[in-house]
Amino acid sequence: MSFAQTIVLGALAGFTIFLGLPVGRLQLLGSKARVALAMFAVGVLAFIFVDVISNGLTIVDTALHAYKDNRQSLSYVVWLVFLLAVGFAAGSAGLAVIERRMRPAKPPIAGGADTAAMGATEPEALVRELDAARRRALRVGLTIAAAIGVHNFAEGLAIGVSARAGAISLATVLIIGFALHNATEGFGIVGPLGDVKPSWRWIGLAGLIGGGPTFLGSIVGYAVTSDPLELAFYAAAGGAILYVIGEVWNGMRRYGHRELGLLMVSAGFLVGVLTDLIVTYGGG
């Protein structure tokens, strides 16, 4: 498979994420439907978390077995473990720090006449509060897109590596599998938005952040192969996805519908497994 064919098909696999994103503009959803969609997204994200962490641990395990067979140094294994830990911390705690700093500061409450006038400005305060909640929801959506994008970069690496190695059938199945997988990831981005209706511009940005890295990863994978690079991206993606799952889960608690939510988590996880089976079958 040529370089041009690889990047074209890598782009196709990545940008199927746009198939699920327009659902975020539907405004006919009640609280029950919002919980169902958001928790389905959590299920998809949970599968992606398991997928990226297992891929990262496979790289470390391979290096460890190579060390046991005297084919690799201990320092290299330690280096990979360090990358795994630091990458995970950067993806989880790092996102939490960034998100906290992005929150707008609450205006101070003055006394005297200003306090007495607070009743007259309550509608304005409510509008500001709703606007802040909307911005927060959109930030969470972009955070999910970024976490998925890091994961998709690693998927793109797999496409590029297999294409350069001449494994055309494997590369083709990977592209098909990742395309189906990425289509479900669009729900993972817009599900937690709740009743916030994103603009088409926001949807375009979220799609580029989430799907574009598959295209970039296929280019990098075709040009260079690096286990530490893949491991760093897997670890960062795992940490970011875990952080996002916690945020979405906490945000949906106020709507109730606990049993429905748990069922939809299971459904989302199952969809992730089924789409990933195509990739596994092609690699077998």
Secondary structure, 3 states (H helix, E strand, C coil): CCHHHHHHHHHHHHHHHHHCHHHHHCCCCCHHHHHHHHHHHHHHHHHHHHHHHHHHHHHHHHHHHHHHCCCCCHHHHHHHHHHHHHHHHHHHHHHHHHHHHHCCCCCCCCCCHHHHHHHHHHHHHHHHHHHHHHHHHHHHHHHHHHHHHHHHHHHHHHHHHHHHCCCHHHHHHHHHHHHHHHHHHHHHHHHHHCCCCCCHHHHHHHHHHHHHHHHHHHHHHHHCCCHHHHHHHHHHHHHHHHHHHHHHHHHHHHHCCHHHHHHHHHHHHHHHHHHHHHHHHHHC
